[in-house]
C-alpha cells in the first residue's frame, strides 16, 4: 500500500467518523450497530496512521517503505502515549 492510498483511506475514514459523530449528536446517541462501526473506524484510523508513520520513518532513514507492515489492531490500540 502506497502513502497516497493510505492517505485516501484516512480521508474516507475521517469522513465516516464525522458522519457517525454528527448522527450521534443529532440523535442523542448511536444504536449498537453504529456504535460498533464507530469503534471499527477509530481502530482502522489508528492502524492507517501507524502504517503511514512506519512507512515515512523507513523512507526517512533510508529503508524501503514498502516493507512496513500494518500492525494488528490490538497492538496499535495498546500503544502508550
VOPAGU-2260 file (C-alpha; in pm, 1 decimal, decimal comma):
REM VOPAGU-2260
SITE   aa  ch    i         X         Y         Z
SITE  UNK   A    0       0,0       0,0       0,0
SITE  UNK   A    1     144,2     337,3    -100,6
SITE  UNK   A    2     128,8     657,0     106,5
SITE  UNK   A    3    -129,2     812,2    -125,1
SITE  UNK   A    4    -363,3     517,2     -85,1
SITE  UNK   A    5    -322,7     524,3     293,2
SITE  UNK   A    6    -395,4     897,9     295,7
SITE  UNK   A    7    -705,6     839,8      80,4
SITE  UNK   A    8    -819,5     567,9     321,0
SITE  UNK   A    9    -764,4     801,5     615,6
SITE  UNK   A   10    -970,5    1070,6     444,6
SITE  UNK   A   11   -1259,7     833,2     380,3
SITE  UNK   A   12   -1248,6     701,8     736,7
SITE  UNK   A   13   -1240,8    1055,0     880,7
SITE  UNK   A   14   -1548,6    1142,9     673,8
SITE  UNK   A   15   -1730,3     833,9     800,0
SITE  UNK   A   16   -1625,9     908,0    1158,4
SITE  UNK   A   17   -1758,4    1263,9    1128,4
SITE  UNK   A   18   -2086,2    1140,7     983,0
SITE  UNK   A   19   -2130,7     892,5    1266,8
SITE  UNK   A   20   -2046,6    1154,4    1530,3
SITE  UNK   A   21   -2282,6    1407,2    1367,8
SITE  UNK   A   22   -2555,6    1144,8    1365,5
SITE  UNK   A   23   -2488,2    1076,1    1732,1
SITE  UNK   A   24   -2520,1    1445,0    1817,3
SITE  UNK   A   25   -2843,7    1484,2    1620,6
SITE  UNK   A   26   -2999,8    1165,3    1756,8
SITE  UNK   A   27   -2867,1    1183,6    2111,2
SITE  UNK   A   28   -2656,4     871,7    2070,2
SITE  UNK   A   29   -2589,0     581,0    1839,8
SITE  UNK   A   30   -2760,5     247,2    1807,1
SITE  UNK   A   31   -2542,0     -57,2    1880,4
SITE  UNK   A   32   -2459,5    -117,6    1512,7
SITE  UNK   A   33   -2343,9     239,5    1461,6
SITE  UNK   A   34   -2150,0     232,8    1790,0
SITE  UNK   A   35   -1971,8     -81,0    1674,2
SITE  UNK   A   36   -1897,4      76,1    1335,1
SITE  UNK   A   37   -1758,4     389,8    1500,9
SITE  UNK   A   38   -1523,6     175,5    1708,8
SITE  UNK   A   39   -1412,3     -11,6    1394,4
SITE  UNK   A   40   -1347,9     318,6    1215,4
SITE  UNK   A   41   -1146,1     453,8    1509,5
SITE  UNK   A   42    -931,9     139,4    1521,5
SITE  UNK   A   43    -881,3     137,2    1145,7
SITE  UNK   A   44    -776,3     503,3    1157,8
SITE  UNK   A   45    -518,6     421,6    1424,7
SITE  UNK   A   46    -383,8     139,3    1208,9
SITE  UNK   A   47    -364,0     361,2     899,6
SITE  UNK   A   48    -185,9     643,3    1083,7
SITE  UNK   A   49      55,0     392,9    1236,8
SITE  UNK   A   50     132,6     237,7     898,8
SITE  UNK   A   51     185,3     579,4     741,6
SITE  UNK   A   52     426,0     677,2    1022,5
SITE  UNK   A   53     614,6     348,6     982,0
SITE  UNK   A   54     644,2     396,8     605,3
SITE  UNK   A   55     766,5     753,3     644,3
SITE  UNK   A   56    1019,0     655,6     911,7
SITE  UNK   A   57    1161,8     380,7     692,5
SITE  UNK   A   58    1187,0     619,8     399,3
SITE  UNK   A   59    1346,0     893,5     610,4
SITE  UNK   A   60    1617,2     660,3     735,3
SITE  UNK   A   61    1697,2     501,0     400,1
SITE  UNK   A   62    1477,5     195,3     429,6
SITE  UNK   A   63    1218,7      60,9     190,3
SITE  UNK   A   64     876,5     195,0     293,5
SITE  UNK   A   65     710,5     -97,8     116,5
SITE  UNK   A   66     847,6    -329,5     385,3
SITE  UNK   A   67     642,5    -154,6     655,0
SITE  UNK   A   68     374,1    -385,3     788,4
SITE  UNK   A   69      32,3    -296,0     921,4
SITE  UNK   A   70      17,7    -384,5    1288,7
SITE  UNK   A   71    -268,7    -582,1    1443,6
SITE  UNK   A   72    -548,6    -374,5    1592,8
SITE  UNK   A   73    -486,2    -495,2    1947,1
SITE  UNK   A   74    -121,5    -391,9    1925,4
SITE  UNK   A   75    -193,8     -46,2    1784,5
SITE  UNK   A   76    -469,5      14,1    2036,2
SITE  UNK   A   77    -239,2     -68,2    2326,3
SITE  UNK   A   78      39,6     175,8    2239,2
SITE  UNK   A   79     123,3     408,2    2524,6
SITE  UNK   A   80     113,2     778,3    2452,3
